[in-house]
Amino acid sequence: MANKYRQNKIKQEHTIIEDILPLLEDIALSKLVKSIIPGRINRRKGSGTPAYIQLKYNTRSGIKLIAKNSSSLQEVFVVTDYPDKTMEYLKKLDFIK
Protein backbone atom coordinates (compact mmCIF):
# COMPACT_ATOMS: atom_id res chain seq x y z
CA MET A 1 0.00 0.00 0.00
CA ALA A 2 1.39 3.40 -0.98
CA ASN A 3 1.90 6.03 1.70
CA LYS A 4 -0.75 8.71 1.24
CA TYR A 5 1.53 11.47 2.57
CA ARG A 6 4.55 10.70 0.42
CA GLN A 7 5.18 11.94 -3.09
CA ASN A 8 8.46 10.67 -4.44
CA LYS A 9 10.85 10.99 -1.46
CA ILE A 10 9.09 14.02 0.04
CA LYS A 11 6.69 13.60 2.93
CA GLN A 12 3.74 15.97 2.45
CA GLU A 13 1.59 15.39 5.50
CA HIS A 14 1.72 19.09 6.34
CA THR A 15 2.09 22.33 4.41
CA ILE A 16 5.27 23.18 2.54
CA ILE A 17 5.96 26.90 2.23
CA GLU A 18 5.44 28.56 -1.13
CA ASP A 19 8.14 28.10 -3.81
CA ILE A 20 10.07 25.50 -1.78
CA LEU A 21 8.58 22.27 -3.19
CA PRO A 22 10.46 22.50 -6.55
CA LEU A 23 13.72 22.94 -4.61
CA LEU A 24 12.98 19.89 -2.47
CA GLU A 25 12.14 17.90 -5.61
CA ASP A 26 15.59 18.76 -6.99
CA ILE A 27 17.22 17.54 -3.77
CA ALA A 28 15.16 14.32 -3.90
CA LEU A 29 16.74 13.44 -7.27
CA SER A 30 19.98 12.48 -5.52
CA LYS A 31 20.51 8.77 -4.88
CA LEU A 32 22.13 9.75 -1.57
CA VAL A 33 18.79 11.03 -0.23
CA LYS A 34 16.39 8.47 1.28
CA SER A 35 13.63 10.85 2.38
CA ILE A 36 12.81 14.55 2.88
CA ILE A 37 10.63 15.55 5.81
CA PRO A 38 9.41 19.18 6.01
CA GLY A 39 8.89 20.37 9.57
CA ARG A 40 7.71 23.39 11.50
CA ILE A 41 6.88 26.67 9.72
CA ASN A 42 7.65 30.04 11.32
CA ARG A 43 6.95 33.57 10.16
CA ARG A 44 9.70 36.03 9.35
CA LYS A 45 9.74 39.65 8.34
CA GLY A 46 9.10 40.01 4.63
CA SER A 47 12.35 40.49 2.77
CA GLY A 48 11.31 40.05 -0.86
CA THR A 49 14.13 37.56 -1.44
CA PRO A 50 13.55 34.54 -3.67
CA ALA A 51 13.14 31.11 -2.05
CA TYR A 52 16.33 29.35 -1.01
CA ILE A 53 17.55 26.64 1.35
CA GLN A 54 20.20 27.05 4.02
CA LEU A 55 22.33 24.15 5.28
CA LYS A 56 22.35 23.88 9.07
CA TYR A 57 23.98 20.75 10.54
CA ASN A 58 24.13 16.96 10.55
CA THR A 59 21.62 15.02 12.64
CA ARG A 60 21.53 11.34 13.66
CA SER A 61 19.47 10.48 10.61
CA GLY A 62 20.91 12.95 8.09
CA ILE A 63 20.91 16.74 7.68
CA LYS A 64 18.81 19.64 8.93
CA LEU A 65 18.06 22.44 6.46
CA ILE A 66 16.13 25.70 6.75
CA ALA A 67 13.97 26.61 3.76
CA LYS A 68 13.21 30.33 3.43
CA ASN A 69 10.97 32.46 1.25
CA SER A 70 10.01 36.12 1.58
CA SER A 71 7.64 35.63 4.53
CA SER A 72 8.31 32.24 6.16
CA LEU A 73 10.96 29.74 7.13
CA GLN A 74 10.58 25.99 7.52
CA GLU A 75 12.72 23.27 9.02
CA VAL A 76 13.47 20.47 6.56
CA PHE A 77 15.10 17.17 7.46
CA VAL A 78 16.96 15.13 4.84
CA VAL A 79 17.31 11.45 5.72
CA THR A 80 20.50 9.90 4.37
CA ASP A 81 23.09 7.27 5.27
CA TYR A 82 25.85 9.57 3.96
CA PRO A 83 25.43 13.03 5.51
CA ASP A 84 28.89 14.30 4.56
CA LYS A 85 28.58 13.24 0.89
CA THR A 86 25.02 14.60 0.79
CA MET A 87 26.16 17.91 2.28
CA GLU A 88 28.80 18.21 -0.47
CA TYR A 89 26.18 17.45 -3.12
CA LEU A 90 23.79 20.06 -1.70
CA LYS A 91 26.50 22.75 -1.63
CA LYS A 92 26.76 22.42 -5.43
CA LEU A 93 23.09 23.32 -5.99
CA ASP A 94 22.35 26.94 -7.00
CA PHE A 95 19.62 27.54 -4.42
CA ILE A 96 21.63 26.37 -1.38
CA LYS A 97 23.28 29.02 0.78
N, C-alpha and C positions, 0 to 999 in steps of 0.2 A: 504494500500500500504506500503510495506517495505521500510525503509530508505536505500538508496543506499550507504550511507557512514558509516553505522553502522554494525558491525559484533559482535554479542553477545552484550555486554554492552560497547564495545570500539568503539568510533568514529574514522573512518579512512579516513577522507576527505583529510588529508595531510600526509606527510611522517612520519614514526615512525623510530627512529634511530635503527641501527642494534643491534640485540640480546635483545631488550627491549620488543618486542611484547609477547614472552612467559611469561615474568614476569607480564605484564599487564593482560594477560589471567588468571594467577593465582590469582591476586587481584580481578578480575571480578567474580570469583567463590563465593565470599562472598555475602550473602543475604543482608548485610548492604549497599553494593555498588549499587547505581542506575545506574551510568554511569561513563565512564572514557573518558576524553577529552585530548588528547595530544596537546601540544601547540608549542611555538616557539623553534627552534633548534639553538644552538650556537656552535661554534667550541671551542675546548680546546686543550691544548698541549697534545700530545700523551703520555699516561702513561703506556699502556700495561696492565691495570687492567681489570678484567672481568666486565661485565655489572652489575650494581646494581642501586637501587633506594634509594634516600635520602628523609626522611620526612622533610618538611619545616614548615608549619603552617596551622591553620584552616582558612577557608575563609567563606563568607556568605553562600555558597552553599555546602561546604564540606571541602576538604583538598587539599593543594598544595604540590606536590612532585617534585623532580628533578631526572630525569633518566639520568644516566651517563654510557658511554662506553669509550673505550680507546681514542676516538678522538672527541666526541661530548657530549653535554648535552642538555636535552629537558625538558621544563616545562610540567607537567602532572597534570591535575585537576581531582580529584575524587569527584563525586557528591554523597552526602549521607545526610540522615536526622539525622544521629547519628555520628557526627565527632569524638567525644571522644571515643566511642566504636570502631569505625572503626580504629582510630589511634592505639588503644591497639591491635586490630587484626593484623594490618600491622606490628607492632613491633615484632610480633612472627614469621614472615616470614624470612627465611634464607637470602634473598637477600636485605633486608631493612637495611639501616645503619642510 
